[in-house]
């Protein structure tokens, strides 16, 4: 539902907030679509100089809604996350995030697409993909080793070890650790400062730093096809059902 992702403008900064705290900001199909739309709108709007993604105090994102995963495992078609993943591959303006509390699954892999990440001391980054019979997504199998090196990427994306904010900063996926009560203000100030810079110069500089997007898009397509196979596997379906049964207790 639209209210689960709110989009606002503060000067030249687009503020995108995950707004489903009662479900720990777990992403539904509608939320993925809204996030993708927000990034595409920002890319095309000459008045927007940066986008900042926020959660709520104590929770950034619990990853994909598990009920949606179970439904996808029993049906056909593309996964809803592609609406966001494709937009991330194309996004060429500064993207920032402020993380307070858990960032799970795509809540973590989103960080590889951000240009600046602010985190509180209670932020945790966790990708339990293989525990659910799944695989890394959103280009993280390429961007993770590129950012952190193979060993750390394996630890985070395959072994599923949670990274606290200090470990995440050491690994290169967090820029600044800020007290929870100052987190959003610090991220907003940084976004505002970046948005004031000459837009085209910033856009070109980001493109140069990111490099040719073709390998990333190709890896996202490969991941997507394999991820869809895994979602429909008996191994994953059993893991989804076990998770939902445990959550219902």
Backbone bond lengths (Angstrom), bond angles and torsions (degrees), N, CA, C in turn:
res aa  C-N    CA-C-N  psi(-1)  N-CA   C-N-CA  omega(-1)  CA-C   N-CA-C  phi
1 X - - - 1.460 - - 1.519 109.06 -
2 X 1.339 116.30 148.56 1.454 121.53 -173.47 1.520 112.34 -57.83
3 X 1.341 117.68 -34.65 1.461 119.31 -177.10 1.522 112.68 -70.19
4 X 1.328 117.60 -11.33 1.457 120.62 179.29 1.529 112.79 -81.88
5 X 1.316 116.94 -9.62 1.464 122.99 169.53 1.516 106.44 -135.56
6 X 1.316 117.29 112.87 1.458 120.01 179.51 1.524 109.25 -101.66
7 X 1.317 115.15 140.36 1.462 121.67 -178.80 1.515 107.88 -125.59
8 X 1.329 116.33 125.61 1.461 121.01 -178.60 1.519 108.86 -137.03
9 X 1.314 115.69 162.81 1.459 121.74 178.16 1.520 109.03 -115.87
10 X 1.312 116.72 126.90 1.464 122.24 172.66 1.519 106.92 -121.25
11 X 1.323 116.82 96.51 1.447 120.59 -173.81 1.516 109.69 64.84
12 X 1.340 116.43 -123.86 1.456 121.13 179.74 1.530 112.48 -96.79
13 X 1.329 116.34 12.05 1.468 121.20 -179.02 1.525 110.06 -108.14
14 X 1.311 115.76 128.47 1.467 121.24 172.70 1.534 107.68 -89.30
15 X 1.328 115.66 124.90 1.471 121.78 179.11 1.524 108.20 -104.79
16 X 1.322 116.30 118.20 1.464 122.18 178.93 1.525 107.23 -113.62
17 X 1.326 115.64 120.39 1.469 119.23 -177.69 1.523 110.88 -118.71
18 X 1.335 115.76 128.54 1.465 121.19 170.19 1.523 106.80 -72.80
19 X 1.327 116.48 124.07 1.457 120.23 -166.89 1.535 111.52 -131.09
20 X 1.315 113.97 54.24 1.465 120.34 175.92 1.535 108.72 -132.41
21 X 1.316 116.98 55.41 1.467 119.54 -171.53 1.517 113.63 -62.93
22 X 1.339 117.70 -26.74 1.465 119.79 179.96 1.523 111.81 -65.54
23 X 1.350 117.14 -20.08 1.468 122.90 175.86 1.527 110.64 -115.59
24 X 1.345 115.38 23.51 1.461 122.02 178.41 1.528 111.99 57.52
25 X 1.330 115.58 31.64 1.461 123.18 178.28 1.525 112.61 59.77
26 X 1.340 117.32 31.39 1.459 120.51 172.17 1.521 108.44 -63.30
27 X 1.334 116.81 136.87 1.449 121.29 -172.25 1.526 111.96 -88.27
28 X 1.323 115.56 128.95 1.458 123.26 173.71 1.521 109.55 -98.32
29 X 1.325 116.82 173.42 1.468 120.94 177.56 1.519 111.00 -57.05
30 X 1.338 117.02 -43.26 1.462 120.75 -179.76 1.521 111.46 -64.26
31 X 1.330 117.09 -35.67 1.466 120.11 179.43 1.523 111.26 -69.76
32 X 1.321 117.24 -40.93 1.457 119.74 175.77 1.524 110.54 -58.89
33 X 1.327 115.69 -44.31 1.468 120.21 179.93 1.521 110.85 -61.91
34 X 1.324 116.71 -42.27 1.462 121.02 -179.11 1.520 111.38 -65.92
35 X 1.328 116.77 -40.25 1.469 120.44 178.15 1.529 111.13 -65.22
36 X 1.318 116.37 -43.72 1.458 120.13 177.13 1.519 111.58 -61.39
37 X 1.334 116.94 -43.10 1.463 121.22 178.63 1.522 111.01 -61.89
38 X 1.336 116.96 -40.51 1.459 120.86 -178.81 1.530 111.02 -63.77
39 X 1.327 116.93 -42.43 1.463 119.86 179.50 1.524 111.44 -67.23
40 X 1.332 116.57 -40.91 1.461 118.98 178.68 1.529 111.05 -65.58
41 X 1.330 116.71 -39.72 1.466 120.25 178.66 1.520 111.16 -63.69
42 X 1.335 116.50 -41.78 1.465 120.26 179.71 1.524 110.85 -64.35
43 X 1.306 115.93 -39.22 1.470 120.26 -179.17 1.520 111.70 -62.58
44 X 1.337 116.05 -35.63 1.456 120.44 -176.23 1.521 113.63 -90.17
45 X 1.309 118.07 -11.20 1.468 122.36 -175.69 1.530 109.61 -93.88
46 X 1.320 116.23 112.83 1.464 120.70 -177.65 1.518 112.76 -65.96
47 X 1.337 117.84 -17.90 1.460 121.35 -178.48 1.524 113.29 -85.90
48 X 1.340 117.61 -7.87 1.459 121.42 179.30 1.517 109.54 -99.59
49 X 1.341 115.30 124.44 1.453 120.29 -178.62 1.518 114.36 -104.42
50 X 1.345 117.28 -13.85 1.465 120.80 179.87 1.521 108.80 -165.48
51 X 1.313 115.90 155.48 1.468 122.28 176.04 1.518 108.54 -122.92
52 X 1.330 115.49 135.40 1.463 122.40 178.86 1.523 108.81 -119.77
53 X 1.333 116.46 125.49 1.468 122.29 179.47 1.522 108.79 -102.11
54 X 1.331 115.57 127.99 1.462 122.65 -177.89 1.515 110.84 -124.84
55 X 1.330 115.59 156.31 1.456 121.65 169.27 1.511 108.98 -111.07
56 X 1.327 116.36 -133.60 1.458 122.82 176.68 1.526 108.46 -128.92
57 X 1.314 118.29 162.59 1.461 119.64 177.00 1.537 111.19 -54.25
58 X 1.316 116.17 122.99 1.459 120.59 177.15 1.506 115.76 87.64
59 X 1.352 118.91 -7.25 1.468 120.40 178.33 1.523 109.48 -153.57
60 X 1.324 115.29 125.78 1.464 118.91 174.24 1.521 109.90 -94.33
61 X 1.338 116.91 -62.68 1.467 119.93 -178.15 1.524 109.32 -162.11
62 X 1.336 115.94 130.95 1.465 121.78 179.39 1.520 112.59 -89.11
63 X 1.332 117.41 11.98 1.457 120.25 179.84 1.513 112.19 86.38
64 X 1.319 115.57 -157.94 1.460 121.38 -179.15 1.519 110.61 -72.14
65 X 1.320 116.32 139.48 1.464 120.56 174.38 1.525 108.50 -60.41
66 X 1.316 117.44 121.64 1.454 121.37 -173.60 1.523 112.44 -65.24
67 X 1.318 117.73 -31.05 1.466 120.38 177.14 1.522 110.36 -64.22
68 X 1.327 116.78 -36.09 1.466 120.43 176.94 1.526 110.66 -67.40
69 X 1.341 116.70 -38.97 1.463 119.85 176.42 1.529 110.39 -60.39
70 X 1.335 116.12 -44.45 1.463 119.58 -179.10 1.519 110.64 -62.93
71 X 1.336 116.55 -41.43 1.461 120.41 178.17 1.532 110.60 -62.97
72 X 1.338 116.95 -41.72 1.465 120.94 179.13 1.520 111.00 -64.53
73 X 1.335 116.42 -32.65 1.468 119.90 -179.02 1.521 111.76 -68.95
74 X 1.315 116.39 -17.44 1.469 120.81 -176.80 1.522 112.77 -107.54
75 X 1.335 116.47 -2.87 1.459 119.15 -176.13 1.511 111.98 -127.64
76 X 1.332 115.39 -163.80 1.462 121.02 -179.10 1.510 110.70 -116.91
77 X 1.336 114.98 -172.30 1.449 119.97 176.20 1.516 112.92 87.75
78 X 1.318 114.28 178.61 1.455 121.69 -177.85 1.524 110.55 -81.92
79 X 1.314 116.02 156.58 1.453 120.21 175.78 1.524 110.30 -76.53
80 X 1.326 115.73 145.36 1.459 121.02 -176.18 1.519 112.43 -61.55
81 X 1.317 117.72 -29.10 1.469 121.36 -177.04 1.516 112.56 -60.29
82 X 1.323 118.36 -23.03 1.459 120.21 -178.08 1.520 112.09 -60.54
83 X 1.329 117.18 -28.55 1.468 120.13 178.86 1.519 110.90 -59.75
84 X 1.325 116.63 -36.74 1.453 121.34 177.68 1.520 111.53 -83.18
85 X 1.326 117.28 -43.19 1.463 121.30 -175.14 1.525 111.36 -60.55
86 X 1.328 117.40 -42.78 1.463 120.67 178.85 1.527 110.80 -63.92
87 X 1.341 117.07 -38.92 1.463 120.34 179.36 1.523 111.18 -66.83
88 X 1.331 117.50 -36.70 1.461 121.01 177.99 1.523 111.27 -63.87
89 X 1.319 116.71 -39.30 1.462 120.58 -179.53 1.521 111.67 -63.90
90 X 1.332 116.91 -30.13 1.464 121.71 -176.53 1.521 113.09 -94.15
91 X 1.321 118.30 -13.54 1.460 120.53 -169.70 1.527 110.76 -71.10
92 X 1.329 116.17 124.50 1.455 119.94 -175.19 1.526 113.22 -121.94
93 X 1.324 117.41 15.68 1.457 121.36 173.52 1.528 108.91 -110.32
94 X 1.338 117.47 161.22 1.469 119.62 -178.78 1.529 112.23 -57.09
95 X 1.330 114.71 133.60 1.461 122.17 179.62 1.520 107.97 -125.49
96 X 1.336 116.16 125.07 1.463 122.25 -177.44 1.521 109.04 -123.31
97 X 1.318 115.78 158.22 1.463 121.17 175.62 1.519 109.23 -141.80
98 X 1.335 115.08 149.69 1.464 122.30 173.62 1.522 107.23 -123.77
99 X 1.323 117.01 118.87 1.467 122.40 -171.35 1.524 110.23 -115.16
100 X 1.318 115.24 119.60 1.466 121.88 176.12 1.518 107.27 -126.10
101 X 1.322 117.79 113.17 1.457 120.75 -177.47 1.517 111.29 91.81
102 X 1.343 117.83 -162.15 1.467 120.98 -173.69 1.521 113.51 -67.73
103 X 1.341 114.86 138.60 1.465 124.04 168.60 1.527 105.14 -125.21
104 X 1.317 116.78 105.58 1.461 122.09 -170.16 1.529 110.21 -113.07
105 X 1.325 116.72 145.00 1.460 120.62 176.81 1.515 111.40 57.60
106 X 1.323 115.95 -122.34 1.460 119.38 -179.10 1.522 111.22 -66.14
107 X 1.327 117.95 -17.17 1.458 120.56 171.82 1.514 111.59 -62.36
108 X 1.337 116.63 -28.75 1.462 121.50 174.44 1.515 111.92 -88.69
109 X 1.337 118.21 -47.36 1.464 119.75 -175.49 1.531 112.01 -65.31
110 X 1.330 117.32 -23.00 1.462 120.79 172.76 1.525 111.01 -57.75
111 X 1.336 117.14 -33.06 1.469 121.09 -176.87 1.526 112.32 -60.94
112 X 1.324 118.08 -29.39 1.459 120.58 179.86 1.525 111.89 -67.36
113 X 1.323 117.03 -17.78 1.459 121.62 179.22 1.523 112.07 -98.16
114 X 1.313 117.00 -7.69 1.463 120.65 -179.54 1.527 110.08 -85.04
115 X 1.311 115.07 147.80 1.460 120.88 178.83 1.516 111.66 -89.85
116 X 1.309 117.31 -28.03 1.463 122.76 174.99 1.520 108.19 -141.79
117 X 1.323 116.73 132.18 1.459 122.12 178.89 1.526 108.81 -125.47
118 X 1.322 115.12 125.53 1.461 122.61 173.64 1.526 107.35 -105.93
119 X 1.315 117.19 137.94 1.459 120.95 -179.20 1.523 109.65 -138.30
120 X 1.315 115.58 147.75 1.462 120.13 174.12 1.527 108.78 -86.30
121 X 1.322 115.86 170.77 1.458 120.41 177.75 1.515 113.10 -65.52
122 X 1.326 117.99 -19.43 1.469 120.18 179.30 1.527 112.93 -98.84
123 X 1.331 117.68 9.48 1.461 120.87 175.58 1.527 110.03 -71.37
124 X 1.323 116.09 141.28 1.464 121.97 173.05 1.518 108.77 -135.21
125 X 1.326 115.69 143.19 1.461 122.55 -177.73 1.529 107.28 -119.18
126 X 1.335 115.85 122.67 1.464 119.56 -169.68 1.525 108.80 -146.90
127 X 1.331 116.51 129.21 1.471 120.74 178.13 1.529 109.61 -126.11
128 X 1.328 117.76 87.64 1.467 120.69 -177.84 1.527 112.59 -82.22
129 X 1.333 117.19 46.18 1.455 121.04 -174.80 1.527 111.90 -60.91
130 X 1.329 116.48 -54.85 1.460 118.56 -174.62 1.530 112.14 -67.92
131 X 1.333 117.49 -26.39 1.463 120.04 175.24 1.525 111.37 -62.15
132 X 1.321 115.96 -26.91 1.464 121.93 -179.79 1.529 111.50 -99.21
133 X 1.327 117.03 8.99 1.456 120.04 -178.71 1.519 112.48 75.70
134 X 1.342 117.69 20.65 1.457 122.48 -174.91 1.522 111.53 -113.76
135 X 1.337 115.52 -170.88 1.461 122.62 -175.02 1.521 110.54 -133.10
136 X 1.321 118.14 161.04 1.467 119.75 172.78 1.521 111.29 -57.99
137 X 1.337 116.77 147.80 1.457 121.75 -175.83 1.521 110.63 -134.99
138 X 1.346 115.48 -176.53 1.467 123.44 177.11 1.529 112.85 57.06
139 X 1.328 116.12 31.68 1.456 119.94 179.52 1.512 114.43 77.05
140 X 1.326 117.35 6.88 1.469 120.21 -174.30 1.522 112.85 -68.59
141 X 1.343 117.74 -24.05 1.467 118.40 178.26 1.529 111.46 -69.17
142 X 1.334 117.16 -20.34 1.455 121.92 173.71 1.528 111.34 -95.45
143 X 1.343 116.56 -47.99 1.458 121.00 -174.85 1.525 112.50 -73.22
144 X 1.348 117.24 -30.92 1.458 120.16 -179.81 1.518 112.59 -60.82
145 X 1.340 119.01 -57.42 1.468 119.93 177.96 1.525 112.63 -61.88
146 X 1.342 116.28 -34.14 1.463 119.37 179.24 1.531 110.51 -64.40
147 X 1.315 116.87 -37.67 1.465 121.95 -177.44 1.522 112.31 -82.43
148 X 1.344 116.74 -44.62 1.463 121.27 -168.58 1.517 114.65 -110.65
149 X 1.336 117.26 -12.15 1.451 120.20 -169.35 1.523 109.96 88.32
150 X 1.330 116.06 159.15 1.461 120.37 -174.57 1.531 112.63 -60.60
151 X 1.323 117.23 -46.10 1.464 120.19 -172.41 1.524 111.56 -61.83
152 X 1.321 117.72 -47.51 1.463 120.03 -179.98 1.524 110.81 -68.87
153 X 1.340 116.62 -39.06 1.460 119.32 179.16 1.521 110.71 -62.69
154 X 1.329 117.05 -40.81 1.466 119.97 177.49 1.527 110.49 -62.74
155 X 1.312 115.89 -42.83 1.466 120.44 -179.38 1.529 111.48 -60.46
156 X 1.335 116.29 -43.83 1.454 120.90 -178.32 1.524 112.30 -76.51
157 X 1.337 117.58 -49.01 1.462 122.17 -167.24 1.527 114.28 -91.46
158 X 1.315 117.41 -24.43 1.472 120.54 -178.64 1.529 111.16 -111.25
159 X 1.330 117.14 -52.53 1.467 119.47 177.53 1.521 111.79 -70.07
160 X 1.321 116.61 -22.27 1.465 120.30 176.16 1.513 114.18 74.21
161 X 1.329 117.58 27.18 1.466 120.37 179.11 1.526 110.02 -74.20
162 X 1.335 118.08 130.34 1.469 119.53 176.16 1.527 110.74 -68.89
163 X 1.308 116.10 138.20 1.461 122.09 175.15 1.523 108.19 -107.80
164 X 1.330 117.47 123.13 1.446 120.43 170.83 1.521 110.21 -72.79
165 X 1.318 116.74 175.74 1.462 119.51 -175.28 1.528 111.81 -63.30
166 X 1.317 118.19 -37.45 1.465 120.19 179.75 1.531 110.98 -65.99
167 X 1.336 116.41 -44.04 1.468 119.86 179.03 1.523 110.32 -65.99
168 X 1.324 117.04 -37.96 1.454 121.01 179.02 1.530 111.05 -65.75
169 X 1.315 116.86 -38.09 1.468 120.27 176.95 1.520 110.36 -66.81
170 X 1.310 116.42 -42.53 1.466 121.58 177.29 1.527 110.80 -60.30
171 X 1.353 115.69 -35.41 1.463 120.85 -178.30 1.522 113.08 -81.15
172 X 1.321 117.51 -11.30 1.460 120.25 175.75 1.508 115.91 95.86
173 X 1.342 118.43 12.77 1.469 119.09 178.14 1.521 112.52 -105.45
174 X 1.316 117.65 -3.04 1.463 122.88 173.73 1.522 108.33 -126.79
175 X 1.332 116.32 135.02 1.465 120.99 178.29 1.522 112.36 -89.64
176 X 1.342 116.16 -46.76 1.462 120.78 -171.77 1.527 110.26 -135.96
177 X 1.325 116.39 137.05 1.459 122.00 173.48 1.525 107.18 -105.60
178 X 1.325 115.29 124.31 1.460 122.64 -172.67 1.523 108.70 -131.14
179 X 1.314 117.77 146.73 1.464 121.33 176.10 1.524 110.08 -56.51
180 X 1.325 116.43 144.07 1.464 120.91 -175.71 1.518 112.62 -52.18
181 X 1.337 116.22 -42.64 1.463 119.57 -175.67 1.530 112.66 -72.43
182 X 1.322 117.81 -12.44 1.468 121.60 179.80 1.530 112.07 -110.48
183 X 1.325 116.47 -1.79 1.463 121.00 -169.20 1.527 113.12 -61.07
184 X 1.319 116.97 -55.22 1.461 119.77 -175.38 1.520 111.29 -64.73
185 X 1.322 117.43 -38.83 1.460 120.27 179.90 1.526 110.50 -63.34
186 X 1.321 117.04 -41.65 1.461 120.47 179.62 1.521 111.22 -65.23
187 X 1.330 116.79 -43.08 1.462 120.47 179.57 1.523 111.22 -66.48
188 X 1.323 116.30 -40.86 1.468 119.82 177.36 1.523 111.36 -61.70
189 X 1.328 117.36 -44.36 1.462 121.00 -179.31 1.526 110.81 -60.81
190 X 1.336 116.91 -40.40 1.453 120.64 178.86 1.524 110.69 -66.96
191 X 1.335 117.09 -43.48 1.464 120.76 178.80 1.520 111.12 -61.74
192 X 1.315 116.51 -41.60 1.463 120.83 179.42 1.523 110.88 -63.65
193 X 1.323 117.15 -41.86 1.466 120.91 -179.77 1.528 111.07 -64.10
194 X 1.328 116.57 -42.11 1.469 120.67 179.32 1.528 110.26 -67.07
195 X 1.339 116.80 -39.93 1.466 121.11 -177.84 1.524 112.21 -66.05
196 X 1.323 117.75 -20.05 1.469 121.60 179.28 1.525 112.15 -82.46
197 X 1.309 117.82 -12.64 1.464 120.56 -178.39 1.528 109.92 -76.18
198 X 1.334 118.20 159.18 1.465 120.73 177.65 1.531 111.02 -54.50
199 X 1.319 116.48 120.70 1.473 121.72 -168.70 1.528 113.66 -61.36
200 X 1.326 115.68 -48.27 1.458 117.61 -174.62 1.524 111.34 -68.59
201 X 1.327 116.63 -35.48 1.466 119.60 177.32 1.527 110.41 -62.45
202 X 1.332 116.85 -42.48 1.463 121.12 178.99 1.522 110.54 -65.13
203 X 1.319 116.72 -43.23 1.467 121.01 -179.11 1.533 110.67 -61.05
204 X 1.343 116.28 -46.43 1.468 119.95 -178.77 1.529 110.50 -66.72
205 X 1.341 116.23 -40.69 1.463 119.78 179.50 1.525 111.26 -61.93
206 X 1.331 116.60 -41.75 1.465 119.55 178.04 1.525 110.20 -63.14
207 X 1.327 117.15 -42.84 1.457 119.82 179.86 1.527 111.08 -60.05
208 X 1.330 116.65 -41.87 1.459 120.13 179.15 1.528 111.53 -64.53
209 X 1.327 116.58 -41.55 1.462 120.19 179.36 1.521 111.66 -66.20
210 X 1.319 116.46 -39.47 1.469 121.01 -178.31 1.521 112.23 -75.22
211 X 1.342 116.72 -29.84 1.454 120.28 -179.98 1.520 112.75 81.35
212 X 1.311 114.99 -172.41 1.463 122.41 -178.10 1.529 109.55 -60.02
213 X 1.355 118.22 122.25 1.466 119.63 -178.58 1.527 114.02 -77.03
214 X 1.330 117.59 -10.13 1.471 119.80 -175.36 1.530 113.20 -59.05
215 X 1.343 119.66 -46.19 1.471 117.96 178.16 1.525 113.19 -61.62
216 X 1.344 117.01 -36.24 1.462 119.81 178.23 1.524 110.58 -64.99
217 X 1.326 116.85 -44.96 1.468 119.86 179.94 1.521 111.04 -63.49
218 X 1.325 116.20 -39.94 1.464 119.66 178.32 1.518 111.09 -64.37
219 X 1.335 117.44 -41.05 1.459 120.24 179.07 1.527 110.60 -67.24
220 X 1.329 117.39 -39.50 1.464 120.28 177.33 1.523 111.33 -60.05
221 X 1.332 116.72 -40.35 1.464 120.08 178.26 1.524 111.08 -65.36
222 X 1.344 116.01 -42.05 1.463 120.11 178.47 1.521 110.74 -64.38
223 X 1.332 116.11 -47.22 1.466 120.00 177.30 1.517 110.97 -57.85
224 X 1.355 115.72 -44.17 1.467 120.03 -176.02 1.513 112.56 -60.99
225 X 1.328 116.21 -43.90 1.469 119.59 179.98 1.529 110.98 -64.70
226 X 1.336 116.30 -44.05 1.464 120.10 -179.94 1.526 111.31 -69.26
227 X 1.345 116.26 -37.88 1.466 120.36 179.62 1.521 110.04 -62.61
228 X 1.336 116.22 -42.69 1.458 119.82 179.60 1.523 111.24 -62.69
229 X 1.336 116.54 -39.15 1.467 119.87 175.49 1.521 110.78 -61.02
230 X 1.334 115.99 -42.86 1.458 120.17 -178.51 1.527 111.72 -67.92
231 X 1.327 117.13 -40.67 1.472 120.37 178.77 1.523 110.34 -56.74
232 X 1.330 117.01 -35.09 1.471 121.27 -176.68 1.524 112.93 -91.10
233 X 1.323 117.08 2.45 1.463 120.34 -179.73 1.527 110.58 -77.45
234 X 1.325 115.86 154.51 1.471 120.61 176.52 1.522 110.41 -61.78
235 X 1.316 116.46 -36.91 1.464 121.52 -179.17 1.525 110.64 -59.43
236 X 1.324 116.37 -48.06 1.464 120.33 -179.45 1.526 111.29 -69.87
237 X 1.318 117.34 -42.57 1.466 120.34 -178.52 1.531 110.90 -58.90
238 X 1.314 116.43 -41.95 1.464 120.04 177.97 1.525 111.17 -64.68
239 X 1.340 116.55 -38.04 1.465 120.30 178.75 1.522 110.98 -66.32
240 X 1.339 117.96 -40.33 1.463 121.46 178.23 1.533 110.83 -62.56
241 X 1.322 115.81 -45.52 1.462 119.88 -178.20 1.520 110.77 -64.63
242 X 1.336 116.30 -40.48 1.464 119.70 179.28 1.525 110.36 -64.19
243 X 1.327 116.98 -40.04 1.467 121.03 179.18 1.518 110.43 -63.53
244 X 1.332 116.44 -46.21 1.467 119.81 -178.36 1.528 111.92 -65.97
245 X 1.331 116.50 -37.98 1.461 120.02 178.31 1.528 110.57 -65.63
246 X 1.330 116.69 -40.56 1.460 120.77 178.37 1.524 110.48 -65.30
247 X 1.340 116.76 -40.00 1.466 120.40 -179.16 1.514 111.95 -67.77
248 X 1.344 116.94 -28.70 1.461 121.13 -177.02 1.518 112.70 -77.78
249 X 1.330 117.84 -14.35 1.462 121.29 -177.45 1.526 111.93 -71.10
